[in-house]
Amino acid sequence: MSKKIVAAMSGGVDSAVAAYLLKSEGFDVVGITLRLAPDVKDDHIERTGRCCSIDDMIDARRVCEKIGIPFYAIDAQAKFKETVFDPFVKDYQNGITPIPCLACNHTVKFGDLLQSAQELGAGLATGHYAKIVGYRGHLTLARPDDLDRDQTYYLYGTDPKSLDKIQFPLGNLKKPQVREIAQKIGLLVHDKKDSHEICFVPDGDHAKVVEKALGKTFSGSIVDDKGNNLGEHRGVHKYTIGQRRGLGVSSKERLFVADIDSKDQKVVLAKKNALATSKIQVRDFRALVPHELWPEKIQIKIRARSAAEPAKLLINDGKFFDFQFDASVYGVALGQAAVVYDGDVMLGGGILSGRLDGAFPRTIDA
């Protein structure tokens, strides 16, 4: 890897310490922040106080000044809107639950930013908690030492051909150690809170963002698993599979969102057992390790913070991957990611595009 490296600076403590560690190791580090915030006219995208806000850009510049590296900002607003924000709105409108951070990582950070770094003859480093490891003759990603901060789920789309140009300096550290390093060297961001919200959904109300973007509201029926009407809702974009709060109806039983029909604007509520699924379909699969090299038994995460469940690959027809879990999983939300592991090593991942069995099977188009 080149001794020149671009450090992606988010304005938080993780990217700050990653840049500092690389400089301490003798790398020629350049700090770059992506300007993802929209122009004022796009007032349906708000970013104050979250990742990629103006305050974060100022924090990133101050960190670069403190550790003595150059700082630049790249305007990526148009690409962000095209590849992250617009698909986010469309998915929610169609009853799908997207993860915009996936598209941001795959197309903006590890796409355009990595390309910019390579044009400078440099590698790319970020503050993600992950490791790069060898597995059966291939470079891939693995979980970090700090499993509570594991971000490999969000990085499955990283191009395996680029892994020799990428560094994750925090892979062997735990968060308290990172904050301690930042405090020791006098970085003001040492106690800055982590951002957990989507950067353009500052208050967690994604439905409001969708409605502002589309310029309209919606309505439809809430029914039980037998088709009995339970009430009315204000748009399927307010719901996700497995949700049990804010349902808009009262019931003596504990009910969950079991199915979303965007065509008829219908939300189905049912007991937890109706959310069981054992067979899923995954589209746009990106294999960091060719599936021919996978073990027979693998593990799959269907949510970032859920445990990886034992499964096996059934079909790979070039367009979709079908997987069978050893035991039922619950609340499979289409649009989320299915990420495949062998222990701590990540093998690849894709977008959940089908529940192929259970009480409410459903698929979405590729």
N, C-alpha and C positions, 0 to 999 in steps of 0.2 A: 504494500500500500504506500502511496505517496506520503511524504512527510508533511505535505500541505493538506489541510483538512478544513472543510466548512462545518461549523457547528450551528445547527438549527437552534435558534434562541427563541424560546416561547415567552420569556420574561419571568419564568418560575425558577424555583431553586434547583430542580433536577437538571435542566439544560445548562444552568449557570455552572454547576459543579462539574458537569460533563466537559464543558469547555475548559474550565480551569485544570482539570486532571490531564487533559490532552496537552495543554500548554506546558504543564509541569513535566510531561514526558518528552518534551522537546519538539512537539509538532508545531508547525507554522499554522496557527489557527485564525480563521476569519469567521466572525459571528454574523449570521444572517437571520433576520426576522422576516417572515412572510406577512405582507399586509393583506389580510383577508377581509377586513371590515369593508362594507359596501359604501358607495357614495350616499350622500344625504337623501337623494331621491328614492333610494331603496329603503324606506324607513320601516318596512316590515321585517328587516333583518337588524336585530339589535345585538350589541356586543359588550355593553358597558359592564365592567367588573368581571369579565370572564376571559378565558383563553383567547388570545389574539385581539384584545381590546387595545385602545390607544395607551392606557396606563401600562399594559404589559409591554408594549413596544418601548416605552420610556424606561421601564425597569431593565429590559434587555440591553438597551444602550448604556445604561449606568453600569451594568455588570461588565460589559466589554471594556469600558473605561477603567474600571477598577482592576481587572485582571490584565489589562494592557494588550488588548487585541483589537483589530479594526472591526467596525460595525457597519453593516449595510441593511437596508430594507428593500425588499422586492415586492412590487405590486402584483398580487395574484388574485385580485378581486374578480376579474372576469372569469378566470378558470374555476375559481371556487364556486361562483354562482352557477356556472354551466354544469360542473361535474358533481357538486355536493348539494347545494341548496335546492336547485330546481328538481332533481330527482327525489330529494327528501319530501318536498311538497306533493309531488305526483304520487309517491308511494303511500303516504298517509291518506290521500284522497281515495286511493284504491284499496284501503283496508289492510295495507301492508305496514309492518313496523320496521323501518330502516335504521341503520346505524351510520349516520353521516361521517363519523370519524374514520370509517373504513375507506370510503372514497377519498377523503382528505389525505389519508396516509398513502394510499395506493397511487393516486394520480397527481397530487400536489407535492407532498413532502418527499416521498420516495420515487416520484416521477419527475416532475419539472425541476424541483430543487436539486435532486441528485444529478440531473442532466446539466444544470448550471454549474454544479461543483466540478463535474468532469470536464466541462469546457474550460475551467480554470486550472485543469490539471490536478484537481484535488479529490480527496475522498469526502465522505459525509458522515457526520456523527450527530446523534440525538441523545436526549435524556430519557429515552424509553428504558424500562426495566426488562431486559431480554439479553440473551447470549447468542453468539454465533458459534456453532459447533459442527464437527464433521459427523456424518452418519452414512455408513455404507457407501463411502466414496463421494458423497455430496455434502456441500455446505448447506446448513439449514439453521433454524432458530430453536432455542430451548428456553425453558423457564429460568428466571433469575434466582439468585439466592433468596431474595425477598419475595416469597410466593404471594404475599398479600398485595404486592405491587405488580404482579405478573401482567405484562401487556402484550404477550405473544398472540393472544386472541385477535387483537386489532391489527396485527402485522402479517397475517397469513398471505396477503397479496404481494409481499415484497418479492421482486424479481430475483430468483436464485442466482442468476448470472451477475447480479450486482452486489452480492453479499461480501465479496472480497474487497469491495470499495466502501463498506459501511462499518461503523464502529458504534457499539453501545457501551460506553465506559462505566455505566452503573450496574452492569449485570452481576458483578460480584459484591455489590454493596447493599446494605439495607437502609431504609429511609432515615432512621435516626443518625446513621453514620454520615449520610449526605448532608443533613441539616447541620451536623456538628462541623463538618469541613467548611460549609458556607459561613458559619458563625466565626470559626477560627480565622478565616481570611478576611473577615469584615464585610461580607456581602449583606446588604440590607434585606435581601429576599430570603434570608436564612429561616425566617419563621412565617413566610408568606403561605397562606392557605392554598391547598391544592384545589384545582378547578375540576368539579365533577359534572357540571352541566354541559350540554351542547353549547358551543360558543355563541351561536346566534339565538339561543333560547335562554336568556339570562335568568328568568324566573321559573324555569321548568315547565312553562305552559306552552307546549309545542302546538296545541290546537289553535291557540290565538295567533301564532305565527303563520300557520297554514291558512287560516281564514283571512288574515290580512293580505297574504300573498295572492290568494285567489279572488279576493274582493267579494266574497259571498259566504253565507252560512248554509247549513244543511239540516235535515231532519229525517227521522225514520223511526222504525219500530224496534222495541226490545221485546224479545220473546223467550220462552223457556224451551227446553229440548224437545217438547212435544208440540211446539208451535203456538202455545197459548200466549196471548198478548199480555205483557207485564207493564208496559209503559212506552214512553216516547223518548228519543234521544235527539241531540243536536249535531249529529254527524258521526260517521264511523271513525273519523280521524281522531276522535277523543278516546278510542278504545284500543286495547291490545290483548292478544290471547293470554289468558292466565290472570288478568286483572281482576281484583276483587273489591277494590275501593272506588268510590266515586261512580258507581254504576247507575245511579239515578233512579233506583227502585228499592223498595224495602221488602225484606223477606225473612221469615223465621229460619230459613235454611241458609247455609253458607254457600253462596253462589259465586261463580267465576265466569269470565268471558270465555266461551268455548268455541265460538265461530263468529266470523265477520263476513257478511255478504255485502260487498260494496255496490254491486249491481242493483240490488233491491234495497240498499241502505238498511240492512237488518243486522241487529246484534243479538246473538244467542247466548243466554246464560244457562249454566248447568252446574251440577255438583262436580267436585274435583275428579271423580273417577271417569267422567266423560271427557276429560282432557288427556287421557292416556293415549300415547302413540308409541309404536315400536319400530315403525318403518318410515324413513324420511327420504326425500329427494333433494339433491343439492345441485344448483346450477352454477355456471361461471367458476368452476373449480380450478384453483391454482395450486398445483402440486410442487412444493419445494423439493420433495423427494419423489421420484417416479413411483406410481402406485405398485408397479411390479416388484419393488423392493420392500414394500410394507410387510410387516408380520401379519399372520392370519388374524390375530386378535389385536384390535386397535382400541383407542378411547376417543370419544367425541364430546366436545363441549358445545352446547346449543345456546349458552349465555355466557357472558364474560365472567360472571361471578359464580357460576355453578360448577359443580364437580364434573370432570370428564367421565362419561359413562362407557362401559365396555360395549363394543360393537364389532361388526365385520362389514366389509365391502361386498355388496351383492352384484351390482351391475355398473359398468362404465361404458356407456354407448357413445362416448365422444362429446355428448351434449350435456348429459346429466350423470351424476353419481347417485346410486341408491344405496342406502345403508340400513342394516338391521341391528337394532339394539338387543342385548341379551335380555334386558328387562324393560318394561315400559318407562318412558320419560313423560313428563307432564308439561303442558303449556308450550307446545312448539309453535312459536310465532313466526310466520312466514315473513321474510325480509331480514331476519336476523342472520347471524353467521353460524355455520357448522364447521368447527375447526378440529382437525384430526391430529392425535398425538400417539406416540409410542412412549409411554412413561412421561418424562419431562421434555422429550424431543417433539417438536411440532413438524408434521409431515405435509400439511397443506390445509386448505379450507375453501369454502365457497358460501353462496347465499342459500339459505333455506327456502326452497321453492315448492315443497310439497309435504303434506302429511298424508301418507299413503295408506294408513289404516286407522282404526279407532272409530269413535262415534261420529266424528266430523272430519272425514278426509277432505282435503282441498289442495289444489295446485294452482300455481300462478304461471303465466307464460314466461318464456325465456326472453 
